[in-house]
Amino acid sequence: MFNIATVLTPEIALAALALILLAIGLLIPAGARKGMMPLTVFSLLGVLSYTLYDFFYGQEAAFLDGLYMHDQFAVYFKVLFLAAALLVVLSSGGYVQKLPKHRGEFYSLLLLATLGMMLMAGAGELITMYVGLELMTISFYILVAYLADDARSSEAGIKYLVLGATSSAILLYGISLIYGLTGSTELAQIASSLGGNLTPASLLATVFILAGLGFKISLVPFHLWAPDIYEGAPTPVTAFLAIASKAAAFAVLIRVYLLTMNSQAFSATGQTLLFVMAAITMIVGNLIAIPQTNLKRLLAFSSIAQAGYLMVGIIAESTAGIKGVLFYAMIYVFANMGAFAVATLVAEKQGSSEIKDLAGFWRRSPLATVVMTASLLSLAGIPPLAGFVGKFYLFSAAMDQGYVAIAYIGFVMSMISVYYYLSVIKVMFLAEGEGLPDVPVHGAMKFTMVFTMLITIAIGLYPTPLA
């Protein structure tokens, strides 16, 4: 027997912490809110420590009639979400304090988004998954438009609201079709009820569910929202949106695809759709990233391409493929967070996210330059950094299952990505940067940069513990 309250401790603690922070932000004056960041950090550290313990020693269980799953798959993603949230909070302290209307709810909304992601990872039923997804998405609607006096932030918030609501409606319609076909929204029952008959309704349900989740992952052709939203949102929000929300959608896609779409009724259709979407996503993301002049837009197209790489592991339909997805999702947190930490620093100190404003960065901020270089080279898959190992796992898993073409596409696109990553590094090292101010790194931001860089290098050199 198990205690539901014990199993749900991370979710309960995160919900309570979010409400406490919201109350603190409302009750204390603006000048006294500097303590909210350390409180959030230490609270997240406590929840993360418990979740790590739960991963190794916790009891696996499915409860509430299969509505919620407590297994190592879900707990692994919870560790990922909490680590991403912690790094974002650490890197955002100075940025948030300088916002003209810091009303105190920033960290509370960040934690509510994290809670939604955790519910998505553990959902064993489609409505539970949808509730978690909406909790995450609604929190991001507010966070994206958090800069009330910034026209780009307001525009990004409106775009994300309209497009996000549309994608949620498409996903919900796909869920309703599944319920109509099987009489259930519980994943295991859906898989047993579908059988081997491919009907027009099941085909339509497959398309709608993949479209709804594809928007959250920013797969092509559901990617057009990402560059504008990433550019307009506050930089720490962009980092969390690019890293954690994408991982949450992949956690759902893995469960839904491997348990339901991978049944005989969905296999050929789902596989073909995923193959085409993964190939186009890698190609479009990398090619359109090349001419970008804004760092956040470049990272947006980079994240689109990274989603295509992760899809390769799901297409493999094997233990090695899922291992590759989980491994790459975790290292992606640290590599991307390093890049976004530098972007946050530049936005805080220079008020800009243009690549040209990184000119002479090697002299103006040596540590940030080294961190950005390591992060971008890892995202490009250059050895001996962690990104190389992650892509090796993904592509080799696909090739082992006979999907050689998609692995070759991923390899070629990885080589192309080196060009635009190196273009950023070139500006930092070789451009003059006359008249631009020095950009020192202090405190929690410095720790975040060094930590993400060390993890990226360490996992690249010795991937065995995580693998």
QUIRAMO-V199948 format. One record per pair of residues at least 12 apart in sequence whose C-alpha atoms are under 6 Angstrom apart, sorted by the first residue. I is the first residue (numbers start at 1). GAP is how many residues later the second one is. Records with the same first field share a line. If there is no record, write none. Layout:
I->GAP / GAP
This chain:
10->37
18->90 / 93
21->87
22->83 / 86
25->79 / 80
55->17 / 20
66->58
67->57 / 58
68->54 / 55 / 56
69->53 / 54 / 55
74->47 / 48
78->40
81->163
90->354
91->250 / 354
92->144
95->253
109->30
113->23 / 26
116->16 / 17 / 19 / 20
117->131
119->13
120->12
121->130
124->63
125->60 / 61 / 62
126->59
141->16 / 20
144->13 / 89
145->12
152->80
153->79 / 80
156->73 / 76
167->45
170->38 / 42
171->37 / 38 / 41
174->31 / 34 / 35
177->28
191->69
196->68 / 69
197->68
198->67
217->29
218->86
219->62
220->61
227->70 / 73
231->65 / 66
235->109
239->101
243->90
278->30 / 33
281->24 / 27
282->23 / 26
285->16 / 19 / 20
286->19 / 131
289->12
290->130
293->62
294->59 / 60 / 61
295->58 / 59 / 60
310->15
313->12 / 81
316->82 / 85
320->77
321->73 / 76
324->69 / 70
328->62
334->118
335->40
338->37 / 111 / 114
339->33 / 36
342->26
358->70
359->68 / 69 / 72 / 73 / 74
360->68 / 69 / 71 / 72 / 73
361->67
362->66 / 67
364->74 / 75
365->74 / 75
371->82
376->45
380->34 / 37 / 38
384->76 / 77
385->72 / 75
386->70 / 73 / 74
395->12
